[in-house]
Amino acid sequence: MDYVIGDVQGCYDTLQKLLVKINFSEDRDRLFFLGDVVNRGKKSLETLRYIKSHKDNANMVLGNHDFHLLMCAFTSRKPNPKDTFLDIIEAPDKNALIDYLLSRPLIIECQGFLLVHAGIPPQWGKNESFVHAELVQRQLQGDSVELFLPKMYSNEPTNWSKNLDIEQKSRYTINALMRMRFCKSNGELEFTHKMNADKAPKGYKAWFLHENRMLKNEEIVFGHWSTLRDINIKNIYPLDRGCFWGDYLSAIRLNDRVQFSQRSIESN
């Protein structure tokens, strides 16, 4: 069986409870994590080690918190007071863990489902989404990652264009796949608002509500947006249920689309 799990954010103990609930077996099952496996919770190191140690039957897409860890590991950017991944940066196996993150994709296809941390902008089809995600992945796995990463922390460009250079295309792709909530029908991104989907700023919609979306017939599983409530839209499966905030860590079994949730047992 294939299970997709929402944002763990270092909530390792709750993750282990969820794995018991789904009766996870290393011999027969696979796990796919939707990014933000680290940060905010107290056990980022244990969480990342666990996922890496199960590389034969576990994978993950990069989320914005995982990307922030890479920034702090490779650049002069310092963790902010709320960050809880210093245990990874100071761990004896830091290099292996960071290399593992650098090798993770931004989007995965499994059983016809597309797995991504934040979402896919309306103007991209499947092929475009993978091509642009792979452009970023090549930069992360290249010899100049220390030069590449510092150029990626910006909200610009907010619009996609084939005329953008590699750095601009990479920034837009990272922001869209890892950070997006609201956008315009042409993919123009907006990062100020984080409320529920029905509270969109003027001129914008939640990315999955655009009627002209290229991938509206594709099933998409995503995390990132913990405030989403009562979303019942065909082919859309939001899985961030705010585990770190005391709510739930959730999973979906792709084989039959059954969802599972474990109440957080973390003390924040």
C-alpha atoms as one frame of an Amber mdcrd trajectory, in Angstrom:
protein
   0.000   0.000   0.000   1.076   3.589  -0.660   0.463   6.212   2.025   0.937
   9.976   1.706   1.519  11.855   4.971   1.006  15.561   5.639   3.346  18.066
   7.300   5.138  16.324  10.197   7.206  19.390  11.215   9.355  17.472  13.641
   6.405  15.852  15.442   8.115  12.474  15.471   6.095  10.893  18.283   2.793
  11.642  16.573   4.199  10.253  13.328   5.015   6.970  15.054   1.462   6.816
  16.439   0.047   7.421  12.966   2.203   4.656  11.505   0.796   2.258  14.093
  -2.729   3.386  13.217  -2.239   2.650   9.519  -0.482  -0.619  10.387   2.567
   0.408   8.388   4.777  -2.485   7.306   8.260  -1.951   5.892   7.854  -5.162
   3.910   4.747  -4.211   1.969   4.061  -0.449   2.233   5.541   2.790   0.938
   5.432   6.228   2.565   5.429   9.584   0.780   5.838  12.765   2.823   4.492
  16.105   1.570   7.392  18.223   2.816   7.931  20.300   5.947   9.131  17.196
   7.727  11.326  19.407   9.932  11.022  22.567  12.042   8.678  23.842  14.753
   8.367  20.467  16.488  10.984  19.210  18.950  12.230  16.167  17.041  13.292
  17.326  13.584  16.461  15.243  13.734  14.634  12.027  14.627  12.038  12.655
  11.913  14.533  13.276   9.133  16.704  10.345  10.212  13.674   8.068  10.178
  12.635   9.051   6.646  16.178   8.811   5.307  16.701   5.406   6.944  13.667
   4.066   5.067  14.841   5.287   1.672  13.887   1.986   0.039  10.207   2.541
   0.833   9.946   6.232   1.829  10.300   9.456  -0.131   9.395  13.108   0.309
   8.989  16.331  -1.616  10.689  19.458  -0.361   8.622  21.933   1.645   9.424
  25.512   2.556  10.692  24.557   6.040  12.993  21.902   4.594  14.231  24.495
   2.112  14.824  26.969   4.950  16.987  24.357   6.663  19.064  24.051   3.488
  19.446  27.827   3.369  20.736  27.908   6.940  23.067  24.978   6.297  24.690
  26.436   3.170  24.488  30.224   3.490  25.013  32.975   6.034  21.307  33.005
   6.869  20.782  32.309  10.566  17.895  30.255  11.990  15.200  32.453  13.522
  14.190  31.995  17.192  11.259  29.721  16.286  13.356  27.313  14.218  13.974
  23.934  15.827  16.335  22.248  13.380  19.659  23.168  15.000  19.902  19.546
  16.122  20.246  18.603  12.434  22.846  21.280  11.674  24.906  20.137  14.680
  24.406  16.378  14.200  27.375  14.100  13.412  25.498  12.834  10.355  24.562
  16.355   9.226  26.191  16.020   5.803  24.329  12.810   4.963  21.009  14.307
   6.082  21.537  17.536   4.142  22.618  15.581   1.051  19.419  13.565   1.353
  17.312  16.737   1.335  19.247  18.137  -1.625  18.357  15.038  -3.614  14.611
  15.235  -2.948  12.201  16.236  -5.731   9.692  19.085  -5.629   6.921  16.946
  -7.107   6.228  13.208  -7.253   3.767  11.188  -9.292   2.465   7.985  -7.708
  -0.475   5.867  -8.863  -1.645   8.781 -11.004  -1.632  11.197  -8.036   0.576
  14.292  -8.044   2.234  14.948  -4.685   3.498  18.459  -3.951   4.027  20.567
  -0.851   1.977  23.704  -1.571   0.283  23.368  -4.947   0.624  23.722  -8.706
  -0.154  27.054 -10.408  -3.190  27.098 -12.718  -1.288  27.720 -15.953   0.980
  24.662 -15.668   0.183  21.219 -17.030   1.827  18.045 -15.776   4.783  18.141
 -18.149   5.544  21.787 -17.406   5.318  21.172 -13.658   7.888  18.381 -13.776
  10.198  20.222 -16.180  10.323  23.308 -13.952  10.666  21.242 -10.757  13.556
  19.320 -12.288  15.270  22.596 -13.199  15.382  23.459  -9.491  16.459  19.965
  -8.528  19.413  20.126 -10.911  20.574  23.343  -9.235  20.272  21.767  -5.789
  22.348  18.788  -6.889  24.923  20.819  -8.771  28.382  21.916  -7.686  27.304
  25.508  -7.004  24.472  25.027  -4.518  26.141  27.515  -2.131  25.839  30.169
  -4.848  22.369  29.113  -5.973  20.551  29.074  -2.624  21.186  32.699  -1.513
  19.509  33.894  -4.715  16.297  31.970  -4.008  14.875  33.956  -1.067  12.616
  36.479  -2.776   8.948  36.870  -3.690   9.922  37.982  -7.179   9.035  37.251
  -9.865   5.376  36.825  -8.971   4.509  35.999 -12.594   5.776  33.175 -14.775
   7.194  33.870 -18.231   9.203  31.745 -20.622  11.507  34.767 -20.935  12.684
  34.527 -17.312  16.285  33.497 -16.751  17.205  30.321 -14.855  17.407  32.064
 -11.482  14.018  33.725 -11.962  12.405  30.511 -13.176  13.825  28.678 -10.194
  12.554  31.278  -7.717   9.057  31.250  -9.192   8.993  27.448  -9.184  10.171
  27.205  -5.576   7.635  29.816  -4.464   4.793  28.178  -6.384   5.403  24.562
  -5.415   6.546  25.223  -1.840   4.805  28.422  -0.661   1.736  29.210  -2.775
  -1.745  29.540  -1.329  -3.487  32.252  -3.357  -2.819  33.242  -6.953  -4.511
  34.704 -10.004  -5.706  32.607 -12.915  -2.493  33.445 -14.797  -0.384  32.172
 -11.888   0.486  35.520 -10.316   1.473  34.666  -6.740   0.452  36.361  -3.481
   2.142  35.642  -0.144   0.609  38.020   2.394  -2.600  36.144   3.151  -2.710
  32.755   4.892  -6.367  32.409   5.877  -8.895  29.842   4.683  -9.688  29.502
   0.983 -12.922  31.525   1.222 -11.011  34.593   2.477  -9.006  35.309  -0.644
  -7.617  38.806  -1.262  -9.322  40.730  -4.066  -8.453  39.405  -7.504  -7.028
  36.142  -6.181  -8.304  32.644  -5.444  -6.895  29.592  -3.731  -4.782  27.964
  -6.450  -7.097  24.930  -6.661 -10.275  27.011  -7.122  -9.439  28.453 -10.534
 -11.889  27.094 -13.101  -9.332  27.282 -15.917  -6.721  25.244 -14.038  -4.789
  22.991 -16.415  -4.656  20.091 -13.946  -8.262  20.118 -12.734  -8.676  16.520
 -13.934  -5.549  15.327 -12.092  -5.640  14.173  -8.470  -3.334  16.350  -6.349
  -2.307  15.725  -2.737  -0.662  18.638  -0.916   0.205  20.035   2.513   1.399
  23.481   3.633  -2.008  25.074   4.328  -2.998  24.103   7.869  -5.930  26.509
   8.078  -7.883  24.904   5.234 -11.214  23.633   6.495 -14.088  21.726   4.896
 -12.512  21.432   1.465 -14.552  19.043  -0.663 -13.347  19.542  -4.213 -12.951
  16.805  -6.788  -9.342  15.601  -7.174  -8.020  17.843  -4.372  -6.635  16.344
  -1.131  -5.185  18.804   1.424  -3.342  16.953   4.212  -1.807  19.569   6.513
  -4.058  19.364   9.573  -1.911  21.425  11.938  -0.178  18.684  13.905   2.334
  21.054  15.482  -0.512  23.334  16.577  -2.151  20.515  18.523  -4.523  19.243
  15.853  -3.847  16.213  13.635  -1.269  14.464  11.507  -3.070  12.935   8.542
  -2.406  10.397   5.817  -4.208   9.150   2.732  -3.922   5.622   1.366  -3.691
   6.085  -2.374  -4.947   2.615  -3.226  -8.481   3.414  -2.018  -8.280   7.122
  -0.968  -9.088   6.305   2.670  -7.787   8.978   5.046  -6.383   8.482   8.545
  -5.706  11.031  11.275  -3.807  10.949  14.560  -4.375  13.621  17.185  -1.106
  15.385  18.016   0.620  14.124  21.158   3.380  16.721  21.006   3.840  19.278
  23.790   4.659  22.551  22.071
